[in-house]
Amino acid sequence: MVTRMNRIVTLSSDVLYQEVAGEGVLLDLKGERYFGLDEVGARIWELLQQGGTPEQVFDALLAEYEVDPQRLARDLDELLEKLAAAGLIEVRSADGDAGAAG
């Protein structure tokens, strides 16, 4: 599981993002695949694009949505794991260790 503390996310330069009707669409140019994000997933991507760390994304979403913090943590970690597994992001520790697992 990805842990939020001391993690940095780098978005793949091979991914294009477009918001469509409040949801997000990711196009992986390298893998020639599309990925859909719901409203919250799209917000997460936007915060990551702005340079937010997973911890900053968590804090922003907690302030913006009425959600149980444990559920948000679980859902955020799950999405980051899926995005990393698909090669859309790289998650590494702040001290430079690469990898999606935490």
MOPAC internal coordinates of N, CA, C and O (Angstrom, degrees):
PM7 1SCF
backbone

  N    0.0000 0     0.00 0     0.00 0    0    0    0
  C    1.4617 1     0.00 0     0.00 0    1    0    0
  C    1.5257 1   109.02 1     0.00 0    2    1    0
  O    1.2310 1   121.00 1   -40.06 1    3    2    1
  N    1.3028 1   115.69 1   139.94 1    3    2    1
  C    1.4608 1   121.54 1   177.00 1    5    3    2
  C    1.5217 1   107.96 1   -74.30 1    6    5    3
  O    1.2310 1   120.31 1   -50.55 1    7    6    5
  N    1.3113 1   117.01 1   129.45 1    7    6    5
  C    1.4580 1   119.17 1   174.26 1    9    7    6
  C    1.5112 1   108.42 1  -102.75 1   10    9    7
  O    1.2310 1   120.49 1   -38.79 1   11   10    9
  N    1.3089 1   116.68 1   141.21 1   11   10    9
  C    1.4607 1   121.20 1  -173.29 1   13   11   10
  C    1.5168 1   113.43 1   -73.58 1   14   13   11
  O    1.2310 1   119.88 1   145.53 1   15   14   13
  N    1.2997 1   117.83 1   -34.47 1   15   14   13
  C    1.4516 1   120.57 1  -174.01 1   17   15   14
  C    1.5287 1   110.84 1   -65.10 1   18   17   15
  O    1.2310 1   121.14 1   -46.04 1   19   18   17
  N    1.3229 1   115.43 1   133.96 1   19   18   17
  C    1.4632 1   122.25 1   175.38 1   21   19   18
  C    1.5233 1   113.72 1    58.51 1   22   21   19
  O    1.2310 1   120.12 1  -144.22 1   23   22   21
  N    1.3161 1   117.37 1    35.78 1   23   22   21
  C    1.4586 1   121.40 1   178.18 1   25   23   22
  C    1.5225 1   109.68 1  -115.64 1   26   25   23
  O    1.2310 1   121.54 1   -33.30 1   27   26   25
  N    1.3276 1   114.66 1   146.70 1   27   26   25
  C    1.4581 1   122.25 1   175.56 1   29   27   26
  C    1.5125 1   107.25 1  -124.37 1   30   29   27
  O    1.2310 1   120.78 1   -43.39 1   31   30   29
  N    1.3165 1   116.11 1   136.61 1   31   30   29
  C    1.4635 1   121.55 1   179.09 1   33   31   30
  C    1.5192 1   108.65 1  -111.71 1   34   33   31
  O    1.2310 1   121.24 1   -49.21 1   35   34   33
  N    1.3245 1   115.24 1   130.79 1   35   34   33
  C    1.4541 1   121.62 1   174.80 1   37   35   34
  C    1.5205 1   107.83 1  -114.41 1   38   37   35
  O    1.2310 1   120.89 1   -54.61 1   39   38   37
  N    1.3313 1   115.90 1   125.39 1   39   38   37
  C    1.4599 1   120.17 1   178.76 1   41   39   38
  C    1.5215 1   109.39 1   -80.07 1   42   41   39
  O    1.2310 1   120.69 1   -38.19 1   43   42   41
  N    1.3178 1   116.28 1   141.81 1   43   42   41
  C    1.4553 1   120.54 1   178.35 1   45   43   42
  C    1.5247 1   109.79 1   -66.71 1   46   45   43
  O    1.2310 1   120.53 1   -42.61 1   47   46   45
  N    1.3129 1   116.60 1   137.39 1   47   46   45
  C    1.4662 1   120.72 1   176.71 1   49   47   46
  C    1.5196 1   111.57 1   -73.61 1   50   49   47
  O    1.2310 1   120.38 1   171.12 1   51   50   49
  N    1.3288 1   116.88 1    -8.88 1   51   50   49
  C    1.4662 1   122.03 1   179.23 1   53   51   50
  C    1.5238 1   112.54 1   -91.37 1   54   53   51
  O    1.2310 1   120.09 1  -168.93 1   55   54   53
  N    1.3246 1   117.43 1    11.07 1   55   54   53
  C    1.4615 1   121.01 1  -176.71 1   57   55   54
  C    1.5286 1   110.05 1  -116.38 1   58   57   55
  O    1.2310 1   121.44 1   -50.22 1   59   58   57
  N    1.3257 1   114.85 1   129.78 1   59   58   57
  C    1.4621 1   121.83 1   172.91 1   61   59   58
  C    1.5162 1   108.15 1  -104.69 1   62   61   59
  O    1.2310 1   120.66 1   -36.76 1   63   62   61
  N    1.3404 1   116.34 1   143.24 1   63   62   61
  C    1.4649 1   121.88 1  -179.30 1   65   63   62
  C    1.5152 1   109.50 1  -123.12 1   66   65   63
  O    1.2310 1   120.97 1   -42.49 1   67   66   65
  N    1.3320 1   115.75 1   137.51 1   67   66   65
  C    1.4576 1   121.17 1   175.52 1   69   67   66
  C    1.5271 1   108.55 1  -141.23 1   70   69   67
  O    1.2310 1   121.11 1   -46.92 1   71   70   69
  N    1.3191 1   115.48 1   133.08 1   71   70   69
  C    1.4641 1   119.76 1   174.15 1   73   71   70
  C    1.5185 1   108.12 1   -87.06 1   74   73   71
  O    1.2310 1   121.23 1   -47.90 1   75   74   73
  N    1.3287 1   115.26 1   132.10 1   75   74   73
  C    1.4578 1   121.61 1   179.88 1   77   75   74
  C    1.5246 1   107.77 1  -134.68 1   78   77   75
  O    1.2310 1   120.78 1   -66.40 1   79   78   77
  N    1.3318 1   116.11 1   113.60 1   79   78   77
  C    1.4711 1   122.00 1   177.46 1   81   79   78
  C    1.5269 1   112.05 1    52.83 1   82   81   79
  O    1.2310 1   120.49 1  -135.88 1   83   82   81
  N    1.3341 1   116.68 1    44.12 1   83   82   81
  C    1.4559 1   120.78 1   175.69 1   85   83   82
  C    1.5145 1   114.67 1    82.45 1   86   85   83
  O    1.2310 1   120.17 1   176.41 1   87   86   85
  N    1.3140 1   117.29 1    -3.59 1   87   86   85
  C    1.4547 1   120.93 1   177.49 1   89   87   86
  C    1.5215 1   108.93 1  -115.56 1   90   89   87
  O    1.2310 1   120.49 1   -12.09 1   91   90   89
  N    1.3023 1   116.66 1   167.91 1   91   90   89
  C    1.4544 1   120.52 1  -177.41 1   93   91   90
  C    1.5140 1   111.84 1  -112.49 1   94   93   91
  O    1.2310 1   121.43 1   -34.63 1   95   94   93
  N    1.3167 1   114.87 1   145.37 1   95   94   93
  C    1.4564 1   121.22 1   174.94 1   97   95   94
  C    1.5249 1   107.27 1  -124.56 1   98   97   95
  O    1.2310 1   120.97 1   -53.97 1   99   98   97
  N    1.3216 1   115.75 1   126.03 1   99   98   97
  C    1.4566 1   122.41 1   177.03 1  101   99   98
  C    1.5197 1   108.34 1  -108.02 1  102  101   99
  O    1.2310 1   120.60 1   -47.98 1  103  102  101
  N    1.3141 1   116.46 1   132.02 1  103  102  101
  C    1.4537 1   121.57 1   175.57 1  105  103  102
  C    1.5214 1   107.80 1  -114.60 1  106  105  103
  O    1.2310 1   121.33 1   -63.89 1  107  106  105
  N    1.3182 1   115.06 1   116.11 1  107  106  105
  C    1.4562 1   121.36 1   176.77 1  109  107  106
  C    1.5251 1   107.05 1   -86.74 1  110  109  107
  O    1.2310 1   120.48 1   -76.51 1  111  110  109
  N    1.3263 1   116.68 1   103.49 1  111  110  109
  C    1.4603 1   121.20 1  -176.65 1  113  111  110
  C    1.5248 1   111.82 1   -65.67 1  114  113  111
  O    1.2310 1   120.73 1   145.13 1  115  114  113
  N    1.3049 1   116.20 1   -34.87 1  115  114  113
  C    1.4623 1   120.68 1  -178.72 1  117  115  114
  C    1.5276 1   110.96 1   -69.63 1  118  117  115
  O    1.2310 1   120.49 1   133.47 1  119  118  117
  N    1.3093 1   116.67 1   -46.53 1  119  118  117
  C    1.4613 1   121.37 1  -178.08 1  121  119  118
  C    1.5110 1   113.83 1   -91.61 1  122  121  119
  O    1.2310 1   120.61 1   174.12 1  123  122  121
  N    1.3404 1   116.43 1    -5.88 1  123  122  121
  C    1.4689 1   122.87 1  -178.96 1  125  123  122
  C    1.5258 1   111.56 1    53.38 1  126  125  123
  O    1.2310 1   121.22 1  -132.06 1  127  126  125
  N    1.3504 1   115.28 1    47.94 1  127  126  125
  C    1.4683 1   121.14 1   179.36 1  129  127  126
  C    1.5209 1   109.47 1  -128.34 1  130  129  127
  O    1.2310 1   121.49 1   -30.87 1  131  130  129
  N    1.3350 1   114.75 1   149.13 1  131  130  129
  C    1.4567 1   122.32 1   174.06 1  133  131  130
  C    1.5203 1   109.24 1  -102.78 1  134  133  131
  O    1.2310 1   121.27 1   -33.38 1  135  134  133
  N    1.3394 1   115.18 1   146.62 1  135  134  133
  C    1.4542 1   121.36 1   175.36 1  137  135  134
  C    1.5225 1   107.61 1  -133.02 1  138  137  135
  O    1.2310 1   120.36 1   -45.15 1  139  138  137
  N    1.3213 1   116.92 1   134.85 1  139  138  137
  C    1.4533 1   121.11 1   178.05 1  141  139  138
  C    1.5146 1   111.35 1  -101.66 1  142  141  139
  O    1.2310 1   120.95 1   -37.71 1  143  142  141
  N    1.3329 1   115.80 1   142.29 1  143  142  141
  C    1.4579 1   122.22 1   176.31 1  145  143  142
  C    1.5209 1   108.67 1  -123.38 1  146  145  143
  O    1.2310 1   120.63 1   -44.12 1  147  146  145
  N    1.3200 1   116.40 1   135.88 1  147  146  145
  C    1.4604 1   119.21 1   174.45 1  149  147  146
  C    1.5271 1   109.03 1   -72.40 1  150  149  147
  O    1.2310 1   120.55 1     4.12 1  151  150  149
  N    1.3206 1   116.55 1  -175.88 1  151  150  149
  C    1.4641 1   120.91 1  -176.37 1  153  151  150
  C    1.5295 1   112.71 1   -55.84 1  154  153  151
  O    1.2310 1   120.56 1   134.84 1  155  154  153
  N    1.3306 1   116.53 1   -45.16 1  155  154  153
  C    1.4677 1   120.03 1  -178.87 1  157  155  154
  C    1.5254 1   110.36 1   -70.91 1  158  157  155
  O    1.2310 1   120.12 1   139.14 1  159  158  157
  N    1.3180 1   117.37 1   -40.86 1  159  158  157
  C    1.4560 1   120.82 1   176.62 1  161  159  158
  C    1.5193 1   111.68 1   -60.37 1  162  161  159
  O    1.2310 1   120.88 1   139.90 1  163  162  161
  N    1.3379 1   115.93 1   -40.10 1  163  162  161
  C    1.4616 1   120.57 1   177.38 1  165  163  162
  C    1.5270 1   110.39 1   -63.77 1  166  165  163
  O    1.2310 1   120.27 1   139.72 1  167  166  165
  N    1.3166 1   117.09 1   -40.28 1  167  166  165
  C    1.4688 1   120.80 1   178.42 1  169  167  166
  C    1.5266 1   110.41 1   -64.22 1  170  169  167
  O    1.2310 1   120.43 1   139.62 1  171  170  169
  N    1.3263 1   116.78 1   -40.38 1  171  170  169
  C    1.4614 1   120.95 1   177.71 1  173  171  170
  C    1.5235 1   109.78 1   -60.43 1  174  173  171
  O    1.2310 1   120.21 1   133.20 1  175  174  173
  N    1.3380 1   117.20 1   -46.80 1  175  174  173
  C    1.4659 1   120.93 1   179.85 1  177  175  174
  C    1.5299 1   110.60 1   -60.14 1  178  177  175
  O    1.2310 1   120.73 1   136.73 1  179  178  177
  N    1.3376 1   116.21 1   -43.27 1  179  178  177
  C    1.4649 1   119.97 1  -179.85 1  181  179  178
  C    1.5314 1   111.31 1   -61.75 1  182  181  179
  O    1.2310 1   120.54 1   138.43 1  183  182  181
  N    1.3212 1   116.56 1   -41.57 1  183  182  181
  C    1.4646 1   120.09 1   178.48 1  185  183  182
  C    1.5277 1   111.05 1   -66.32 1  186  185  183
  O    1.2310 1   120.14 1   141.85 1  187  186  185
  N    1.3214 1   117.34 1   -38.15 1  187  186  185
  C    1.4646 1   120.56 1   176.15 1  189  187  186
  C    1.5259 1   110.82 1   -65.76 1  190  189  187
  O    1.2310 1   120.26 1   141.73 1  191  190  189
  N    1.3381 1   117.11 1   -38.27 1  191  190  189
  C    1.4654 1   120.79 1   177.46 1  193  191  190
  C    1.5267 1   111.35 1   -61.86 1  194  193  191
  O    1.2310 1   120.70 1   148.23 1  195  194  193
  N    1.3181 1   116.28 1   -31.77 1  195  194  193
  C    1.4591 1   121.45 1   179.87 1  197  195  194
  C    1.5249 1   111.70 1   -79.85 1  198  197  195
  O    1.2310 1   120.46 1  -176.68 1  199  198  197
  N    1.3301 1   116.73 1     3.32 1  199  198  197
  C    1.4572 1   120.92 1   177.47 1  201  199  198
  C    1.5144 1   114.21 1    91.71 1  202  201  199
  O    1.2310 1   120.42 1  -168.17 1  203  202  201
  N    1.3172 1   116.81 1    11.83 1  203  202  201
  C    1.4561 1   119.80 1  -179.46 1  205  203  202
  C    1.5182 1   112.39 1   -69.47 1  206  205  203
  O    1.2310 1   121.21 1   -39.62 1  207  206  205
  N    1.3196 1   115.29 1   140.38 1  207  206  205
  C    1.4636 1   120.67 1   172.89 1  209  207  206
  C    1.5268 1   107.60 1   -79.72 1  210  209  207
  O    1.2310 1   119.74 1   -16.63 1  211  210  209
  N    1.3240 1   118.10 1   163.37 1  211  210  209
  C    1.4623 1   118.88 1   176.10 1  213  211  210
  C    1.5335 1   112.97 1   -54.66 1  214  213  211
  O    1.2310 1   120.24 1   143.28 1  215  214  213
  N    1.3271 1   117.14 1   -36.72 1  215  214  213
  C    1.4700 1   119.77 1   179.10 1  217  215  214
  C    1.5290 1   110.80 1   -66.67 1  218  217  215
  O    1.2310 1   120.21 1   139.21 1  219  218  217
  N    1.3304 1   117.20 1   -40.79 1  219  218  217
  C    1.4665 1   120.90 1   177.52 1  221  219  218
  C    1.5269 1   111.14 1   -66.80 1  222  221  219
  O    1.2310 1   120.52 1   141.51 1  223  222  221
  N    1.3170 1   116.60 1   -38.49 1  223  222  221
  C    1.4650 1   120.64 1   176.73 1  225  223  222
  C    1.5261 1   109.51 1   -62.00 1  226  225  223
  O    1.2310 1   120.60 1   133.23 1  227  226  225
  N    1.3262 1   116.46 1   -46.77 1  227  226  225
  C    1.4629 1   121.49 1   178.33 1  229  227  226
  C    1.5244 1   110.70 1   -56.25 1  230  229  227
  O    1.2310 1   120.25 1   131.00 1  231  230  229
  N    1.3307 1   117.12 1   -49.00 1  231  230  229
  C    1.4602 1   121.39 1  -178.45 1  233  231  230
  C    1.5297 1   111.52 1   -61.88 1  234  233  231
  O    1.2310 1   120.62 1   138.35 1  235  234  233
  N    1.3401 1   116.41 1   -41.65 1  235  234  233
  C    1.4684 1   120.30 1  -179.90 1  237  235  234
  C    1.5237 1   111.13 1   -65.10 1  238  237  235
  O    1.2310 1   120.25 1   135.43 1  239  238  237
  N    1.3264 1   117.13 1   -44.57 1  239  238  237
  C    1.4593 1   120.47 1  -179.56 1  241  239  238
  C    1.5225 1   111.63 1   -66.43 1  242  241  239
  O    1.2310 1   120.68 1   142.72 1  243  242  241
  N    1.3231 1   116.30 1   -37.28 1  243  242  241
  C    1.4624 1   120.50 1   178.21 1  245  243  242
  C    1.5268 1   110.44 1   -62.30 1  246  245  243
  O    1.2310 1   120.47 1   144.07 1  247  246  245
  N    1.3343 1   116.71 1   -35.93 1  247  246  245
  C    1.4639 1   121.24 1   178.70 1  249  247  246
  C    1.5282 1   111.94 1   -76.23 1  250  249  247
  O    1.2310 1   120.10 1   149.41 1  251  250  249
  N    1.3336 1   117.41 1   -30.59 1  251  250  249
  C    1.4657 1   121.35 1  -174.37 1  253  251  250
  C    1.5220 1   114.10 1   -88.53 1  254  253  251
  O    1.2310 1   119.68 1   152.34 1  255  254  253
  N    1.3219 1   118.21 1   -27.66 1  255  254  253
  C    1.4625 1   121.93 1  -174.76 1  257  255  254
  C    1.5153 1   110.79 1  -122.30 1  258  257  255
  O    1.2310 1   121.24 1   -30.15 1  259  258  257
  N    1.3137 1   115.23 1   149.85 1  259  258  257
  C    1.4593 1   120.30 1   173.25 1  261  259  258
  C    1.5177 1   106.75 1   -86.69 1  262  261  259
  O    1.2310 1   121.10 1   -80.74 1  263  262  261
  N    1.3258 1   115.51 1    99.26 1  263  262  261
  C    1.4604 1   120.99 1  -175.04 1  265  263  262
  C    1.5114 1   109.43 1  -147.24 1  266  265  263
  O    1.2310 1   120.88 1   -32.46 1  267  266  265
  N    1.3094 1   115.91 1   147.54 1  267  266  265
  C    1.4539 1   121.57 1   175.03 1  269  267  266
  C    1.5303 1   108.49 1   -67.68 1  270  269  267
  O    1.2310 1   119.77 1   -51.20 1  271  270  269
  N    1.3321 1   118.04 1   128.80 1  271  270  269
  C    1.4642 1   120.68 1  -177.65 1  273  271  270
  C    1.5255 1   113.77 1   -55.88 1  274  273  271
  O    1.2310 1   119.82 1   142.61 1  275  274  273
  N    1.3296 1   117.95 1   -37.39 1  275  274  273
  C    1.4622 1   120.32 1   179.90 1  277  275  274
  C    1.5265 1   111.38 1   -67.48 1  278  277  275
  O    1.2310 1   121.06 1   139.78 1  279  278  277
  N    1.3239 1   115.58 1   -40.22 1  279  278  277
  C    1.4650 1   118.73 1   177.99 1  281  279  278
  C    1.5286 1   110.39 1   -66.34 1  282  281  279
  O    1.2310 1   120.42 1   137.16 1  283  282  281
  N    1.3334 1   116.79 1   -42.84 1  283  282  281
  C    1.4535 1   120.60 1   178.34 1  285  283  282
  C    1.5242 1   110.82 1   -59.95 1  286  285  283
  O    1.2310 1   120.24 1   135.18 1  287  286  285
  N    1.3168 1   117.14 1   -44.82 1  287  286  285
  C    1.4667 1   120.96 1   179.54 1  289  287  286
  C    1.5233 1   110.32 1   -60.00 1  290  289  287
  O    1.2310 1   120.57 1   134.56 1  291  290  289
  N    1.3123 1   116.51 1   -45.44 1  291  290  289
  C    1.4628 1   121.44 1  -179.71 1  293  291  290
  C    1.5286 1   111.07 1   -63.32 1  294  293  291
  O    1.2310 1   120.58 1   133.00 1  295  294  293
  N    1.3442 1   116.51 1   -47.00 1  295  294  293
  C    1.4673 1   120.75 1  -178.73 1  297  295  294
  C    1.5292 1   111.90 1   -66.02 1  298  297  295
  O    1.2310 1   120.13 1   140.02 1  299  298  297
  N    1.3338 1   117.36 1   -39.98 1  299  298  297
  C    1.4560 1   121.23 1   178.49 1  301  299  298
  C    1.5282 1   110.36 1   -64.54 1  302  301  299
  O    1.2310 1   120.41 1   133.27 1  303  302  301
  N    1.3240 1   116.82 1   -46.73 1  303  302  301
  C    1.4600 1   120.52 1   178.88 1  305  303  302
  C    1.5293 1   110.75 1   -60.41 1  306  305  303
  O    1.2310 1   120.39 1   138.57 1  307  306  305
  N    1.3255 1   116.86 1   -41.43 1  307  306  305
  C    1.4626 1   121.45 1  -179.96 1  309  307  306
  C    1.5312 1   110.89 1   -62.73 1  310  309  307
  O    1.2310 1   120.38 1   135.08 1  311  310  309
  N    1.3343 1   116.88 1   -44.92 1  311  310  309
  C    1.4661 1   119.55 1   179.92 1  313  311  310
  C    1.5239 1   110.81 1   -65.44 1  314  313  311
  O    1.2310 1   119.89 1   137.01 1  315  314  313
  N    1.3292 1   117.81 1   -42.99 1  315  314  313
  C    1.4610 1   120.30 1   178.55 1  317  315  314
  C    1.5233 1   111.06 1   -60.91 1  318  317  315
  O    1.2310 1   120.35 1   140.44 1  319  318  317
  N    1.3299 1   116.94 1   -39.56 1  319  318  317
  C    1.4606 1   120.64 1   178.04 1  321  319  318
  C    1.5323 1   110.63 1   -63.20 1  322  321  319
  O    1.2310 1   120.36 1   136.25 1  323  322  321
  N    1.3305 1   116.91 1   -43.75 1  323  322  321
  C    1.4664 1   120.67 1  -179.82 1  325  323  322
  C    1.5274 1   111.47 1   -65.31 1  326  325  323
  O    1.2310 1   120.59 1   136.74 1  327  326  325
  N    1.3221 1   116.48 1   -43.26 1  327  326  325
  C    1.4641 1   120.27 1   179.28 1  329  327  326
  C    1.5296 1   110.77 1   -64.16 1  330  329  327
  O    1.2310 1   120.40 1   140.27 1  331  330  329
  N    1.3321 1   116.85 1   -39.73 1  331  330  329
  C    1.4653 1   120.89 1   178.82 1  333  331  330
  C    1.5259 1   110.73 1   -67.64 1  334  333  331
  O    1.2310 1   120.51 1   137.61 1  335  334  333
  N    1.3260 1   116.63 1   -42.39 1  335  334  333
  C    1.4621 1   120.44 1  -179.94 1  337  335  334
  C    1.5294 1   111.46 1   -63.03 1  338  337  335
  O    1.2310 1   120.49 1   148.40 1  339  338  337
  N    1.3318 1   116.66 1   -31.60 1  339  338  337
  C    1.4620 1   121.68 1   179.06 1  341  339  338
  C    1.5241 1   112.29 1   -83.31 1  342  341  339
  O    1.2310 1   120.40 1   175.78 1  343  342  341
  N    1.3300 1   116.84 1    -4.22 1  343  342  341
  C    1.4581 1   120.94 1   179.63 1  345  343  342
  C    1.5138 1   114.33 1    79.01 1  346  345  343
  O    1.2310 1   120.25 1  -163.45 1  347  346  345
  N    1.3341 1   117.12 1    16.55 1  347  346  345
  C    1.4615 1   121.51 1  -178.84 1  349  347  346
  C    1.5210 1   112.18 1   -84.80 1  350  349  347
  O    1.2310 1   120.84 1   155.69 1  351  350  349
  N    1.3265 1   116.00 1   -24.31 1  351  350  349
  C    1.4677 1   122.12 1   177.30 1  353  351  350
  C    1.5167 1   108.58 1  -140.37 1  354  353  351
  O    1.2310 1   121.70 1   -16.98 1  355  354  353
  N    1.3280 1   114.36 1   163.02 1  355  354  353
  C    1.4652 1   121.12 1   169.49 1  357  355  354
  C    1.5162 1   106.31 1  -121.94 1  358  357  355
  O    1.2310 1   120.95 1   -50.31 1  359  358  357
  N    1.3303 1   115.79 1   129.69 1  359  358  357
  C    1.4580 1   120.94 1   177.77 1  361  359  358
  C    1.5184 1   107.00 1  -110.92 1  362  361  359
  O    1.2310 1   121.19 1   -52.72 1  363  362  361
  N    1.3263 1   115.32 1   127.28 1  363  362  361
  C    1.4650 1   119.60 1   178.92 1  365  363  362
  C    1.5258 1   108.92 1  -138.78 1  366  365  363
  O    1.2310 1   121.84 1   -18.76 1  367  366  365
  N    1.3090 1   114.08 1   161.24 1  367  366  365
  C    1.4544 1   118.52 1   177.49 1  369  367  366
  C    1.5150 1   108.76 1   -75.19 1  370  369  367
  O    1.2310 1   120.62 1   -23.60 1  371  370  369
  N    1.3081 1   116.42 1   156.40 1  371  370  369
  C    1.4589 1   121.60 1  -178.36 1  373  371  370
  C    1.5257 1   111.48 1   -61.27 1  374  373  371
  O    1.2310 1   120.05 1   157.41 1  375  374  373
  N    1.3347 1   117.51 1   -22.59 1  375  374  373
  C    1.4610 1   119.39 1   178.83 1  377  375  374
  C    1.5235 1   112.69 1   -87.81 1  378  377  375
  O    1.2310 1   120.62 1  -174.11 1  379  378  377
  N    1.3447 1   116.43 1     5.89 1  379  378  377
  C    1.4544 1   119.74 1   171.19 1  381  379  378
  C    1.5023 1   116.82 1   104.98 1  382  381  379
  O    1.2310 1   118.70 1   174.60 1  383  382  381
  N    1.3260 1   120.09 1    -5.40 1  383  382  381
  C    1.4532 1   121.43 1   178.63 1  385  383  382
  C    1.5105 1   109.81 1   -73.58 1  386  385  383
  O    1.2310 1   119.89 1   -59.34 1  387  386  385
  N    1.3356 1   117.82 1   120.66 1  387  386  385
  C    1.4665 1   121.83 1   179.32 1  389  387  386
  C    1.5098 1   109.78 1   -81.37 1  390  389  387
  O    1.2310 1   121.26 1   -23.72 1  391  390  389
  N    1.3299 1   115.20 1   156.28 1  391  390  389
  C    1.4555 1   121.01 1   175.35 1  393  391  390
  C    1.4927 1   111.04 1   137.81 1  394  393  391
  O    1.2310 1   121.19 1   -29.45 1  395  394  393
  N    1.3278 1   115.34 1   150.55 1  395  394  393
  C    1.4558 1   121.26 1  -178.05 1  397  395  394
  C    1.5327 1   111.41 1   -87.36 1  398  397  395
  O    1.2310 1   119.70 1   157.95 1  399  398  397
  N    1.3071 1   118.17 1   -22.05 1  399  398  397
  C    1.4578 1   119.51 1  -177.96 1  401  399  398
  C    1.5138 1   110.37 1   -82.47 1  402  401  399
  O    1.2310 1   121.16 1   -33.28 1  403  402  401
  N    1.3168 1   115.38 1   146.72 1  403  402  401
  C    1.4520 1   117.71 1  -177.26 1  405  403  402
  C    1.4372 1   115.78 1  -121.70 1  406  405  403
  O    1.2310 1   120.10 1   180.00 1  407  406  405

